[in-house]
Amino acid sequence: MQNPFESGHIKNYVLLYVSVVVIMILFFIASTLFHDVADIDKKVFNSDINKSSSLHVENKKKEEFKPKFKLLNKAY
């Protein structure tokens, strides 16, 4: 096996490495240029308290408990 430093092949290895790095840099630049980021609107939530919902809860509590099924007078 020949030593690449003595035979002059090291130039080809360095050229290959540099070309790979240049291609990676070009892909990075192309991805940043063509990637458009849309502006995102800030979401605002309604912080007002709905007073009508509390009235409905109070009315439900005042109602009597009505069972869904009628029980028999005698147990068999």
Secondary structure as UniProt FT lines:
FT   HELIX           4..7
FT   TURN            8..9
FT   HELIX           10..33
FT   HELIX           52..62
//
